[in-house]
Amino acid sequence: MAYYRRVGDIPPKRHTQHRTPDGGLYYEELMGEEGFSSDSSLLYHRGVPSAIVDASPWELPDQGLTENRPLLPRHLKLHELTGEDWKAADAVTGRRLVLGNSDVRISYVTAGQPSPLYRNALGDECVYVESGTATVETVFGVLTARQGDYVLLPRSTTHRWIPTGSDPLRLYAIEANSHIAPPKRYLSRYGQLLEHSPYCERDLHGPGDPFLVDGTDVEVLVKHRGSRGVTGTRYVYPTHPFDVVGWDGCLYPYTFNVEDFEPITGRVHQPPPVHQVFEGNNFVICNFVPRKVDYHPLAVPVPYYHSNVDSDEVMFYCGGDYEARKGSGIGQGSISLHPGGHSHGPQPGAVERALGAEFFDELAVMVDTFKPLELGEGGRAAEDPAYAWSWSGRGPGR
């Protein structure tokens, strides 16, 4: 983010003495991307941010992946991953890996308990709130998350999720091995969101005040790179990491609600890039929101059949009624995976039913990747095996 924010107590000049009320020094930390060559923020701590008193392995939930072979379109019913034990699950350790590759991992969790303190040292996280509400406490301050929010958490941001209210907190977690940001075509050369962008800085909500917590011997779970892929470490800090009295800069967590995305429409069907909201290395994130549809007198409002020559397409159906998938068994909480090498498009009859439509009441979050996606433990457990044959009406041996 090139959108500058200043929160709390900071000195007038960076890298200069910043004194506590009793005359001691606050400890300045630079949190920056791409070495010293991209966005950063300066944080001022009451304690030494590098101090740890213990470290031990953190055994992550199953991170194994299985290739999509034979190559098939897949339907994954994520709500089937939720049982009565959701009330005891948290938003970090309760995640179940659904799909992944070397650039991005997609997990799902239904949570009812506060999470441990946690940070992801592999890359940024973009967590979509399907339903429920939460407070996200971070080293930068507190975010309030609600249904439809994307919660953007920069790499190595220490935070925790606290569900609020009595309803389950359903989260769709997109974990990158890179940074996640608005598409470059939406930005000026200095980083301002341009007039043709479907959202602007007013729609982004960062922390408002410092968040200070006292504590000793505080555990923090760290997800990081290992020789065999994703691994974890459990640190113990002598004092609580939420000790930042002030910070400023262009790198911080924020929320963006999908209701603030202004859809781009046309006389004929618009391609998926008009729905893009964020991008990472070798993947993009799009959202399909309720909108007026094509208004050419002979328009076909649903998508045309198309082959993903260079990418795998993942659609998470999280609201409304997605016209192109009627008759496939897909509903709220479903994922469709349409891999590169398979031509896909509307289900039989969807084109005819859509003719003359003026408005689509649908909500979906799409991730397109440029490397093949593999199935995680959660994806394998939630699969509907009939989906691949839904266009023809019959499968093997039928």
BAVOTI-182060 format. One record per residue (C-alpha): residue in one letter; residue number from 1; x, y, z. Coordinates in Angstrom, 1 decimal, padded with zeros to 4 digits. Layout:
BEGIN
["a", NUM, [X, Y, Z]]
...
***
This chain:
BEGIN
["m", 1, [000.0, 000.0, 000.0]]
["a", 2, [001.3, 003.4, -000.9]]
["y", 3, [-001.4, 005.0, 001.2]]
["y", 4, [000.4, 006.7, 004.1]]
["r", 5, [-001.0, 006.4, 007.7]]
["r", 6, [000.2, 007.7, 011.0]]
["v", 7, [-001.0, 006.2, 014.3]]
["g", 8, [-000.1, 007.0, 017.9]]
["d", 9, [003.1, 008.5, 019.2]]
["i", 10, [006.1, 008.8, 016.9]]
["p", 11, [009.1, 011.2, 016.8]]
["p", 12, [009.2, 014.1, 014.3]]
["k", 13, [012.2, 012.6, 012.5]]
["r", 14, [012.7, 008.9, 011.7]]
["h", 15, [015.7, 007.1, 013.1]]
["t", 16, [016.1, 009.6, 016.0]]
["q", 17, [015.7, 009.2, 019.7]]
["h", 18, [012.1, 008.6, 020.9]]
["r", 19, [011.8, 008.9, 024.6]]
["t", 20, [009.4, 007.2, 027.0]]
["p", 21, [007.7, 009.4, 029.7]]
["d", 22, [010.3, 008.2, 032.2]]
["g", 23, [013.2, 009.1, 030.0]]
["g", 24, [013.9, 005.7, 028.5]]
["l", 25, [014.0, 004.9, 024.8]]
["y", 26, [011.4, 003.2, 022.6]]
["y", 27, [012.7, 000.6, 020.2]]
["e", 28, [012.3, 001.5, 016.5]]
["e", 29, [011.6, -001.4, 014.1]]
["l", 30, [011.4, -001.1, 010.3]]
["m", 31, [009.0, -003.5, 008.7]]
["g", 32, [009.5, -003.5, 005.0]]
["e", 33, [009.0, -005.4, 001.8]]
["e", 34, [011.6, -006.4, -000.8]]
["g", 35, [014.5, -005.5, 001.4]]
["f", 36, [014.6, -001.7, 001.6]]
["s", 37, [013.2, -001.2, -001.9]]
["s", 38, [009.4, -001.2, -001.4]]
["d", 39, [006.6, -000.2, 001.1]]
["s", 40, [007.5, -000.1, 004.8]]
["s", 41, [006.4, 001.2, 008.1]]
["l", 42, [008.3, 002.2, 011.3]]
["l", 43, [007.0, 000.9, 014.6]]
["y", 44, [008.0, 002.1, 018.0]]
["h", 45, [008.0, -000.7, 020.7]]
["r", 46, [008.2, -000.5, 024.5]]
["g", 47, [010.2, -003.7, 024.5]]
["v", 48, [013.0, -005.2, 022.3]]
["p", 49, [011.1, -006.8, 019.3]]
["s", 50, [013.9, -009.4, 018.7]]
["a", 51, [013.9, -010.7, 022.3]]
["i", 52, [012.8, -014.4, 022.6]]
["v", 53, [013.2, -016.7, 025.6]]
["d", 54, [012.2, -020.0, 024.0]]
["a", 55, [011.6, -021.7, 020.6]]
["s", 56, [010.1, -025.1, 019.7]]
["p", 57, [008.6, -026.7, 016.6]]
["w", 58, [004.9, -026.0, 015.9]]
["e", 59, [003.4, -028.9, 014.1]]
["l", 60, [001.0, -027.5, 011.5]]
["p", 61, [-002.2, -029.1, 010.4]]
["d", 62, [-001.8, -031.4, 007.3]]
["q", 63, [-000.1, -029.4, 004.5]]
["g", 64, [000.1, -032.3, 002.1]]
["l", 65, [-001.0, -031.8, -001.5]]
["t", 66, [-002.2, -034.4, -004.1]]
["e", 67, [-002.0, -033.6, -007.8]]
["n", 68, [-005.3, -033.2, -009.8]]
["r", 69, [-004.9, -036.4, -011.8]]
["p", 70, [-006.7, -037.5, -013.8]]
["l", 71, [-007.3, -033.8, -014.8]]
["l", 72, [-010.8, -033.0, -013.7]]
["p", 73, [-013.0, -030.1, -012.9]]
["r", 74, [-013.9, -030.4, -009.2]]
["h", 75, [-016.7, -029.3, -006.9]]
["l", 76, [-015.7, -029.0, -003.2]]
["k", 77, [-018.4, -028.5, -000.6]]
["l", 78, [-016.6, -026.5, 002.1]]
["h", 79, [-019.5, -026.4, 004.5]]
["e", 80, [-019.2, -030.2, 004.8]]
["l", 81, [-015.9, -029.5, 006.6]]
["t", 82, [-017.8, -027.9, 009.5]]
["g", 83, [-019.1, -030.1, 012.3]]
["e", 84, [-020.3, -029.3, 015.9]]
["d", 85, [-016.7, -029.0, 016.9]]
["w", 86, [-016.5, -025.5, 015.2]]
["k", 87, [-017.2, -024.0, 018.6]]
["a", 88, [-013.8, -025.3, 019.8]]
["a", 89, [-011.9, -024.3, 016.7]]
["d", 90, [-009.9, -021.2, 016.1]]
["a", 91, [-009.1, -019.2, 012.9]]
["v", 92, [-005.5, -020.2, 012.8]]
["t", 93, [-004.9, -023.8, 014.0]]
["g", 94, [-008.4, -024.9, 012.7]]
["r", 95, [-007.6, -024.1, 009.1]]
["r", 96, [-008.0, -027.0, 006.6]]
["l", 97, [-005.9, -026.9, 003.4]]
["v", 98, [-008.2, -027.1, 000.4]]
["l", 99, [-006.0, -026.2, -002.6]]
["g", 100, [-002.4, -025.1, -003.1]]
["n", 101, [000.7, -024.8, -005.1]]
["s", 102, [004.1, -023.2, -004.6]]
["d", 103, [002.6, -019.6, -005.0]]
["v", 104, [-000.6, -019.7, -002.9]]
["r", 105, [-002.5, -021.9, -000.5]]
["i", 106, [-006.3, -021.8, 000.1]]
["s", 107, [-007.7, -022.9, 003.4]]
["y", 108, [-011.1, -022.9, 005.1]]
["v", 109, [-012.1, -022.7, 008.7]]
["t", 110, [-015.2, -022.3, 010.8]]
["a", 111, [-014.2, -020.8, 014.2]]
["g", 112, [-015.7, -020.1, 017.5]]
["q", 113, [-012.7, -019.5, 019.8]]
["p", 114, [-010.0, -016.9, 019.9]]
["s", 115, [-006.9, -017.9, 018.0]]
["p", 116, [-003.3, -018.0, 019.4]]
["l", 117, [-001.0, -015.1, 018.5]]
["y", 118, [000.3, -015.9, 015.0]]
["r", 119, [002.2, -014.5, 012.1]]
["n", 120, [002.8, -015.8, 008.6]]
["a", 121, [006.4, -015.3, 007.5]]
["l", 122, [005.9, -016.9, 004.1]]
["g", 123, [003.8, -014.2, 002.6]]
["d", 124, [000.7, -011.9, 002.9]]
["e", 125, [-002.7, -013.3, 003.8]]
["c", 126, [-006.0, -012.2, 002.3]]
["v", 127, [-008.7, -013.7, 004.5]]
["y", 128, [-012.3, -013.4, 003.2]]
["v", 129, [-015.0, -013.4, 005.8]]
["e", 130, [-017.9, -015.5, 004.4]]
["s", 131, [-020.0, -015.0, 007.5]]
["g", 132, [-019.8, -013.9, 011.2]]
["t", 133, [-017.9, -011.1, 012.8]]
["a", 134, [-014.5, -010.8, 014.5]]
["t", 135, [-012.0, -008.5, 016.1]]
["v", 136, [-008.5, -008.9, 014.6]]
["e", 137, [-005.9, -007.7, 017.1]]
["t", 138, [-002.5, -006.8, 015.4]]
["v", 139, [000.8, -005.2, 016.3]]
["f", 140, [-000.4, -002.2, 014.3]]
["g", 141, [-003.8, -001.9, 016.2]]
["v", 142, [-007.2, -003.5, 016.0]]
["l", 143, [-009.4, -004.2, 012.9]]
["t", 144, [-013.1, -005.0, 013.0]]
["a", 145, [-014.1, -007.7, 010.5]]
["r", 146, [-017.6, -008.5, 009.2]]
["q", 147, [-019.3, -010.5, 006.5]]
["g", 148, [-017.9, -009.6, 003.1]]
["d", 149, [-014.6, -008.2, 004.4]]
["y", 150, [-011.3, -009.0, 002.9]]
["v", 151, [-008.7, -008.8, 005.7]]
["l", 152, [-005.3, -008.1, 004.3]]
["l", 153, [-002.4, -009.0, 006.6]]
["p", 154, [001.1, -008.2, 005.5]]
["r", 155, [003.8, -010.9, 005.8]]
["s", 156, [005.0, -011.3, 009.4]]
["t", 157, [002.3, -009.2, 011.0]]
["t", 158, [001.7, -010.7, 014.5]]
["h", 159, [-002.1, -010.9, 015.1]]
["r", 160, [-004.9, -013.0, 016.4]]
["w", 161, [-008.6, -013.5, 015.5]]
["i", 162, [-011.3, -013.2, 018.1]]
["p", 163, [-014.8, -014.2, 017.0]]
["t", 164, [-017.6, -011.9, 018.2]]
["g", 165, [-021.2, -012.8, 018.5]]
["s", 166, [-022.8, -016.2, 018.7]]
["d", 167, [-022.7, -017.2, 015.0]]
["p", 168, [-019.9, -019.2, 013.5]]
["l", 169, [-017.0, -017.3, 011.9]]
["r", 170, [-016.4, -018.7, 008.5]]
["l", 171, [-013.1, -017.7, 006.8]]
["y", 172, [-011.7, -018.4, 003.4]]
["a", 173, [-008.0, -017.9, 003.8]]
["i", 174, [-005.8, -017.1, 000.8]]
["e", 175, [-002.1, -017.4, 001.9]]
["a", 176, [000.5, -016.2, -000.6]]
["n", 177, [004.2, -016.8, -000.9]]
["s", 178, [004.5, -013.2, -002.0]]
["h", 179, [002.8, -009.9, -001.3]]
["i", 180, [-000.9, -009.2, -002.2]]
["a", 181, [-001.8, -005.7, -003.5]]
["p", 182, [-004.2, -003.9, -005.8]]
["p", 183, [-003.6, -004.6, -009.5]]
["k", 184, [-000.9, -002.4, -011.0]]
["r", 185, [-003.2, -001.1, -013.7]]
["y", 186, [-005.4, 000.5, -011.0]]
["l", 187, [-002.5, 002.5, -009.6]]
["s", 188, [-000.7, 005.7, -010.6]]
["r", 189, [003.0, 005.5, -010.9]]
["y", 190, [003.1, 006.8, -007.3]]
["g", 191, [000.6, 004.3, -006.0]]
["q", 192, [-002.7, 006.2, -005.9]]
["l", 193, [-005.8, 004.3, -006.9]]
["l", 194, [-006.9, 005.8, -010.3]]
["e", 195, [-010.3, 006.9, -011.4]]
["h", 196, [-011.0, 003.7, -013.4]]
["s", 197, [-010.3, 001.5, -010.3]]
["p", 198, [-013.4, -000.1, -008.9]]
["y", 199, [-012.5, 001.0, -005.4]]
["c", 200, [-010.5, 003.8, -003.8]]
["e", 201, [-008.5, 004.6, -000.6]]
["r", 202, [-011.7, 005.6, 001.2]]
["d", 203, [-012.8, 002.0, 001.0]]
["l", 204, [-009.7, 000.7, 002.8]]
["h", 205, [-009.9, 000.6, 006.6]]
["g", 206, [-006.7, 000.3, 008.7]]
["p", 207, [-006.1, 000.4, 012.4]]
["g", 208, [-007.1, 003.6, 014.2]]
["d", 209, [-005.2, 003.6, 017.5]]
["p", 210, [-002.3, 001.8, 019.1]]
["f", 211, [-003.2, -001.5, 020.9]]
["l", 212, [-001.1, -002.1, 024.0]]
["v", 213, [-001.3, -005.3, 026.0]]
["d", 214, [000.8, -006.3, 029.0]]
["g", 215, [002.1, -009.8, 029.5]]
["t", 216, [005.1, -012.0, 030.1]]
["d", 217, [006.3, -015.2, 028.4]]
["v", 218, [003.9, -014.8, 025.6]]
["e", 219, [003.6, -017.5, 022.8]]
["v", 220, [003.5, -016.6, 019.1]]
["l", 221, [003.0, -019.2, 016.4]]
["v", 222, [005.1, -018.5, 013.3]]
["k", 223, [004.5, -020.2, 009.9]]
["h", 224, [007.6, -020.1, 007.8]]
["r", 225, [009.7, -021.6, 005.1]]
["g", 226, [011.4, -025.0, 005.7]]
["s", 227, [013.6, -027.3, 003.6]]
["r", 228, [010.5, -029.5, 002.9]]
["g", 229, [008.0, -026.6, 002.4]]
["v", 230, [005.7, -025.0, 004.9]]
["t", 231, [006.6, -025.5, 008.5]]
["g", 232, [006.1, -023.8, 011.9]]
["t", 233, [007.9, -022.6, 015.0]]
["r", 234, [006.5, -021.6, 018.4]]
["y", 235, [008.3, -018.6, 019.9]]
["v", 236, [008.0, -017.4, 023.5]]
["y", 237, [008.6, -013.6, 024.0]]
["p", 238, [009.5, -012.2, 027.4]]
["t", 239, [006.9, -009.4, 027.0]]
["h", 240, [003.8, -009.1, 024.9]]
["p", 241, [004.4, -008.2, 021.3]]
["f", 242, [001.5, -005.8, 021.3]]
["d", 243, [003.6, -003.0, 022.7]]
["v", 244, [003.7, -000.5, 019.8]]
["v", 245, [003.0, 003.0, 021.0]]
["g", 246, [003.0, 004.4, 017.5]]
["w", 247, [003.8, 003.8, 013.8]]
["d", 248, [003.7, 005.4, 010.4]]
["g", 249, [004.2, 004.3, 006.9]]
["c", 250, [002.6, 002.5, 003.9]]
["l", 251, [002.6, -001.1, 005.1]]
["y", 252, [-000.1, -002.2, 007.5]]
["p", 253, [-003.1, -004.5, 007.7]]
["y", 254, [-006.5, -003.3, 006.5]]
["t", 255, [-010.0, -004.4, 005.5]]
["f", 256, [-011.9, -003.9, 002.3]]
["n", 257, [-015.6, -005.0, 002.0]]
["v", 258, [-016.8, -006.6, -001.1]]
["e", 259, [-019.9, -004.3, -001.0]]
["d", 260, [-017.6, -001.4, -001.8]]
["f", 261, [-016.4, -002.9, -005.1]]
["e", 262, [-018.1, -001.0, -008.0]]
["p", 263, [-018.7, -003.5, -010.8]]
["i", 264, [-017.7, -002.7, -014.3]]
["t", 265, [-020.3, -003.8, -016.9]]
["g", 266, [-020.9, -003.5, -020.6]]
["r", 267, [-023.2, -004.0, -023.5]]
["v", 268, [-021.8, -007.6, -023.9]]
["h", 269, [-020.3, -010.0, -021.5]]
["q", 270, [-017.1, -008.6, -019.8]]
["p", 271, [-014.1, -010.8, -019.2]]
["p", 272, [-013.0, -011.8, -015.7]]
["p", 273, [-010.2, -009.1, -015.4]]
["v", 274, [-012.9, -006.4, -014.9]]
["h", 275, [-013.7, -008.2, -011.6]]
["q", 276, [-010.2, -008.2, -010.3]]
["v", 277, [-009.6, -006.8, -006.8]]
["f", 278, [-006.1, -007.9, -005.8]]
["e", 279, [-003.0, -009.7, -007.2]]
["g", 280, [000.0, -011.7, -005.9]]
["n", 281, [002.9, -013.4, -007.6]]
["n", 282, [001.4, -015.8, -010.2]]
["f", 283, [-002.2, -015.4, -009.1]]
["v", 284, [-005.0, -012.9, -009.0]]
["i", 285, [-008.1, -012.5, -006.8]]
["c", 286, [-011.4, -011.4, -008.4]]
["n", 287, [-014.9, -010.9, -007.0]]
["f", 288, [-018.2, -011.3, -008.8]]
["v", 289, [-020.8, -009.0, -007.1]]
["p", 290, [-024.5, -008.3, -007.6]]
["r", 291, [-024.7, -006.1, -010.8]]
["k", 292, [-026.6, -005.0, -013.8]]
["v", 293, [-025.7, -007.3, -016.7]]
["d", 294, [-025.1, -007.0, -020.4]]
["y", 295, [-027.6, -004.7, -022.2]]
["h", 296, [-027.0, -005.4, -025.9]]
["p", 297, [-030.4, -006.5, -027.3]]
["l", 298, [-028.9, -009.9, -028.3]]
["a", 299, [-026.6, -010.2, -025.3]]
["v", 300, [-025.8, -013.6, -023.6]]
["p", 301, [-025.3, -012.6, -020.0]]
["v", 302, [-023.6, -015.7, -018.7]]
["p", 303, [-020.0, -016.5, -019.6]]
["y", 304, [-019.1, -018.1, -022.9]]
["y", 305, [-017.3, -021.4, -022.8]]
["h", 306, [-013.5, -020.9, -022.4]]
["s", 307, [-010.3, -022.8, -022.0]]
["n", 308, [-007.9, -021.9, -019.2]]
["v", 309, [-004.8, -022.1, -021.3]]
["d", 310, [-002.5, -020.6, -018.7]]
["s", 311, [-004.3, -020.9, -015.4]]
["d", 312, [-006.4, -022.8, -013.0]]
["e", 313, [-009.7, -021.1, -011.9]]
["v", 314, [-011.1, -021.4, -008.4]]
["m", 315, [-014.6, -019.9, -007.6]]
["f", 316, [-015.8, -019.7, -004.1]]
["y", 317, [-019.6, -019.2, -004.1]]
["c", 318, [-020.5, -017.1, -001.0]]
["g", 319, [-023.8, -015.4, -001.7]]
["g", 320, [-026.7, -015.0, -004.1]]
["d", 321, [-027.4, -017.4, -006.9]]
["y", 322, [-024.7, -018.0, -009.4]]
["e", 323, [-026.5, -018.2, -012.8]]
["a", 324, [-023.9, -020.1, -014.8]]
["r", 325, [-023.8, -023.0, -012.3]]
["k", 326, [-027.5, -023.8, -011.9]]
["g", 327, [-028.1, -027.6, -012.1]]
["s", 328, [-024.5, -028.5, -011.0]]
["g", 329, [-025.1, -029.0, -007.3]]
["i", 330, [-023.0, -025.9, -006.5]]
["g", 331, [-024.4, -023.7, -003.7]]
["q", 332, [-023.4, -021.5, -000.8]]
["g", 333, [-020.0, -022.5, 000.5]]
["s", 334, [-019.0, -024.4, -002.7]]
["i", 335, [-015.8, -024.2, -004.6]]
["s", 336, [-015.4, -025.0, -008.3]]
["l", 337, [-011.9, -025.8, -009.6]]
["h", 338, [-011.6, -025.6, -013.4]]
["p", 339, [-008.1, -026.5, -014.3]]
["g", 340, [-006.0, -025.4, -017.2]]
["g", 341, [-006.5, -027.9, -020.1]]
["h", 342, [-010.2, -028.3, -019.5]]
["s", 343, [-012.7, -026.1, -021.4]]
["h", 344, [-015.5, -025.0, -019.0]]
["g", 345, [-018.5, -022.7, -019.1]]
["p", 346, [-022.2, -022.6, -018.2]]
["q", 347, [-024.1, -025.7, -017.2]]
["p", 348, [-026.6, -027.1, -019.7]]
["g", 349, [-029.7, -024.8, -020.0]]
["a", 350, [-028.0, -021.9, -018.2]]
["v", 351, [-027.5, -019.9, -021.4]]
["e", 352, [-031.1, -020.1, -022.4]]
["r", 353, [-032.4, -019.3, -018.9]]
["a", 354, [-030.2, -016.2, -018.7]]
["l", 355, [-031.4, -014.6, -022.0]]
["g", 356, [-033.1, -011.3, -021.2]]
["a", 357, [-031.8, -011.1, -017.7]]
["e", 358, [-031.0, -007.5, -016.5]]
["f", 359, [-029.5, -008.2, -013.1]]
["f", 360, [-027.5, -011.0, -011.5]]
["d", 361, [-027.7, -011.4, -007.7]]
["e", 362, [-024.5, -013.4, -007.2]]
["l", 363, [-021.4, -013.2, -005.0]]
["a", 364, [-018.3, -015.2, -005.6]]
["v", 365, [-014.6, -014.8, -004.9]]
["m", 366, [-012.3, -016.1, -007.6]]
["v", 367, [-008.6, -017.0, -007.5]]
["d", 368, [-006.8, -017.7, -010.8]]
["t", 369, [-003.4, -019.2, -010.6]]
["f", 370, [-000.7, -019.6, -013.2]]
["k", 371, [000.7, -022.9, -011.8]]
["p", 372, [-001.5, -026.0, -011.4]]
["l", 373, [-003.3, -026.3, -008.1]]
["e", 374, [-003.3, -029.5, -006.1]]
["l", 375, [-005.8, -030.8, -003.6]]
["g", 376, [-005.2, -030.5, 000.1]]
["e", 377, [-006.7, -032.6, 002.8]]
["g", 378, [-009.7, -030.4, 003.2]]
["g", 379, [-010.4, -030.4, -000.5]]
["r", 380, [-010.2, -034.2, -000.8]]
["a", 381, [-012.6, -034.5, 002.2]]
["a", 382, [-015.2, -032.1, 000.7]]
["e", 383, [-015.3, -033.3, -002.9]]
["d", 384, [-018.5, -034.0, -004.9]]
["p", 385, [-017.4, -036.7, -007.3]]
["a", 386, [-020.4, -036.2, -009.7]]
["y", 387, [-019.5, -032.7, -010.7]]
["a", 388, [-017.0, -033.5, -013.5]]
["w", 389, [-019.8, -035.2, -015.5]]
["s", 390, [-022.5, -032.5, -014.9]]
["w", 391, [-022.2, -031.0, -018.4]]
["s", 392, [-022.8, -034.4, -020.2]]
["g", 393, [-025.2, -035.9, -017.7]]
["r", 394, [-023.3, -039.2, -017.4]]
["g", 395, [-020.0, -040.4, -016.3]]
["p", 396, [-017.9, -043.6, -016.4]]
["g", 397, [-020.0, -046.8, -016.7]]
["r", 398, [-023.3, -044.9, -017.2]]
***
